[in-house]
Amino acid sequence: MVKNIFLLALVSCAVLVSVQGWQDVKDRLKDRFVHVESLLKRGRWLWQNDNTDDDGSRYMFIDQLAERDTYFTPRVQFEVTVFPFS
């Protein structure tokens, strides 16, 4: 019983410490374009296929692309939109 309480207190402290490091950057990212790179394999970027499916959906892929090309390829650029949460 004492071990469980100690473990719960330890986990609670760890969560509280980790939450203090979060920063709200949504105002700085709003209406900007971002590029998403894979951390597992550097040089592979998230991009959206230009072809639409029968229901109008599009697929996302992670593919190799030179970094200098990410700034000029529209399918790799994603505009940030901020949704208000209640």
Rosetta constraint file for C-alpha pairs under 8 A:
AtomPair CA 1 CA 5 HARMONIC 6.40 0.50
AtomPair CA 2 CA 6 HARMONIC 6.07 0.50
AtomPair CA 3 CA 7 HARMONIC 6.00 0.50
AtomPair CA 4 CA 8 HARMONIC 6.06 0.50
AtomPair CA 5 CA 9 HARMONIC 6.12 0.50
AtomPair CA 6 CA 10 HARMONIC 6.11 0.50
AtomPair CA 7 CA 11 HARMONIC 6.15 0.50
AtomPair CA 8 CA 12 HARMONIC 6.07 0.50
AtomPair CA 9 CA 13 HARMONIC 6.16 0.50
AtomPair CA 10 CA 14 HARMONIC 6.25 0.50
AtomPair CA 11 CA 15 HARMONIC 6.21 0.50
AtomPair CA 12 CA 16 HARMONIC 6.21 0.50
AtomPair CA 13 CA 17 HARMONIC 6.17 0.50
AtomPair CA 14 CA 18 HARMONIC 6.22 0.50
AtomPair CA 15 CA 19 HARMONIC 6.19 0.50
AtomPair CA 16 CA 20 HARMONIC 6.55 0.50
AtomPair CA 17 CA 21 HARMONIC 7.29 0.50
AtomPair CA 18 CA 22 HARMONIC 7.45 0.50
AtomPair CA 25 CA 29 HARMONIC 6.38 0.50
AtomPair CA 26 CA 30 HARMONIC 5.89 0.50
AtomPair CA 26 CA 82 HARMONIC 6.76 0.50
AtomPair CA 29 CA 80 HARMONIC 6.40 0.50
AtomPair CA 30 CA 80 HARMONIC 5.48 0.50
AtomPair CA 30 CA 81 HARMONIC 5.91 0.50
AtomPair CA 30 CA 82 HARMONIC 6.23 0.50
AtomPair CA 31 CA 79 HARMONIC 6.03 0.50
AtomPair CA 31 CA 80 HARMONIC 5.33 0.50
AtomPair CA 31 CA 81 HARMONIC 6.24 0.50
AtomPair CA 32 CA 79 HARMONIC 5.58 0.50
AtomPair CA 32 CA 80 HARMONIC 5.67 0.50
AtomPair CA 33 CA 77 HARMONIC 5.84 0.50
AtomPair CA 33 CA 78 HARMONIC 5.24 0.50
AtomPair CA 33 CA 79 HARMONIC 4.35 0.50
AtomPair CA 33 CA 80 HARMONIC 6.16 0.50
AtomPair CA 34 CA 77 HARMONIC 5.85 0.50
AtomPair CA 34 CA 78 HARMONIC 5.38 0.50
AtomPair CA 34 CA 79 HARMONIC 6.38 0.50
AtomPair CA 34 CA 80 HARMONIC 7.08 0.50
AtomPair CA 35 CA 45 HARMONIC 7.27 0.50
AtomPair CA 35 CA 46 HARMONIC 7.35 0.50
AtomPair CA 35 CA 70 HARMONIC 7.29 0.50
AtomPair CA 35 CA 76 HARMONIC 6.21 0.50
AtomPair CA 35 CA 77 HARMONIC 5.53 0.50
AtomPair CA 35 CA 78 HARMONIC 6.53 0.50
AtomPair CA 36 CA 45 HARMONIC 5.72 0.50
AtomPair CA 36 CA 46 HARMONIC 5.47 0.50
AtomPair CA 36 CA 76 HARMONIC 7.88 0.50
AtomPair CA 37 CA 42 HARMONIC 6.87 0.50
AtomPair CA 37 CA 43 HARMONIC 6.82 0.50
AtomPair CA 37 CA 44 HARMONIC 5.80 0.50
AtomPair CA 37 CA 45 HARMONIC 4.42 0.50
AtomPair CA 37 CA 46 HARMONIC 6.26 0.50
AtomPair CA 38 CA 42 HARMONIC 5.90 0.50
AtomPair CA 38 CA 43 HARMONIC 7.33 0.50
AtomPair CA 38 CA 44 HARMONIC 5.65 0.50
AtomPair CA 38 CA 45 HARMONIC 6.08 0.50
AtomPair CA 38 CA 46 HARMONIC 7.42 0.50
AtomPair CA 38 CA 62 HARMONIC 7.44 0.50
AtomPair CA 43 CA 64 HARMONIC 5.69 0.50
AtomPair CA 43 CA 65 HARMONIC 6.25 0.50
AtomPair CA 43 CA 66 HARMONIC 6.63 0.50
AtomPair CA 43 CA 67 HARMONIC 6.87 0.50
AtomPair CA 44 CA 62 HARMONIC 5.83 0.50
AtomPair CA 44 CA 63 HARMONIC 4.90 0.50
AtomPair CA 44 CA 64 HARMONIC 4.11 0.50
AtomPair CA 44 CA 65 HARMONIC 6.06 0.50
AtomPair CA 45 CA 61 HARMONIC 7.98 0.50
AtomPair CA 45 CA 62 HARMONIC 5.18 0.50
AtomPair CA 45 CA 63 HARMONIC 5.51 0.50
AtomPair CA 45 CA 64 HARMONIC 6.19 0.50
AtomPair CA 45 CA 65 HARMONIC 6.53 0.50
AtomPair CA 45 CA 76 HARMONIC 7.14 0.50
AtomPair CA 46 CA 60 HARMONIC 6.73 0.50
AtomPair CA 46 CA 61 HARMONIC 5.57 0.50
AtomPair CA 46 CA 62 HARMONIC 4.39 0.50
AtomPair CA 46 CA 63 HARMONIC 6.61 0.50
AtomPair CA 46 CA 76 HARMONIC 6.30 0.50
AtomPair CA 47 CA 60 HARMONIC 5.68 0.50
AtomPair CA 47 CA 61 HARMONIC 5.40 0.50
AtomPair CA 47 CA 62 HARMONIC 6.20 0.50
AtomPair CA 47 CA 63 HARMONIC 7.29 0.50
AtomPair CA 47 CA 75 HARMONIC 5.43 0.50
AtomPair CA 47 CA 76 HARMONIC 4.47 0.50
AtomPair CA 47 CA 77 HARMONIC 7.62 0.50
AtomPair CA 48 CA 58 HARMONIC 6.88 0.50
AtomPair CA 48 CA 59 HARMONIC 5.95 0.50
AtomPair CA 48 CA 60 HARMONIC 4.56 0.50
AtomPair CA 48 CA 61 HARMONIC 6.29 0.50
AtomPair CA 48 CA 75 HARMONIC 5.29 0.50
AtomPair CA 48 CA 76 HARMONIC 6.65 0.50
AtomPair CA 49 CA 58 HARMONIC 6.09 0.50
AtomPair CA 49 CA 59 HARMONIC 5.54 0.50
AtomPair CA 49 CA 60 HARMONIC 6.18 0.50
AtomPair CA 49 CA 61 HARMONIC 7.32 0.50
AtomPair CA 49 CA 75 HARMONIC 7.06 0.50
AtomPair CA 50 CA 58 HARMONIC 7.13 0.50
AtomPair CA 50 CA 75 HARMONIC 7.37 0.50
AtomPair CA 51 CA 58 HARMONIC 6.52 0.50
AtomPair CA 52 CA 56 HARMONIC 5.17 0.50
AtomPair CA 52 CA 57 HARMONIC 5.49 0.50
AtomPair CA 52 CA 58 HARMONIC 4.98 0.50
AtomPair CA 52 CA 59 HARMONIC 7.84 0.50
AtomPair CA 53 CA 57 HARMONIC 5.24 0.50
AtomPair CA 53 CA 58 HARMONIC 6.18 0.50
AtomPair CA 65 CA 69 HARMONIC 6.78 0.50
AtomPair CA 65 CA 70 HARMONIC 7.10 0.50
AtomPair CA 66 CA 70 HARMONIC 6.86 0.50
AtomPair CA 67 CA 71 HARMONIC 7.66 0.50
AtomPair CA 68 CA 72 HARMONIC 7.79 0.50
AtomPair CA 69 CA 73 HARMONIC 6.12 0.50
AtomPair CA 70 CA 74 HARMONIC 7.97 0.50
AtomPair CA 70 CA 76 HARMONIC 6.07 0.50
AtomPair CA 70 CA 77 HARMONIC 7.32 0.50
AtomPair CA 71 CA 76 HARMONIC 7.98 0.50
AtomPair CA 71 CA 77 HARMONIC 7.43 0.50
AtomPair CA 73 CA 77 HARMONIC 7.00 0.50
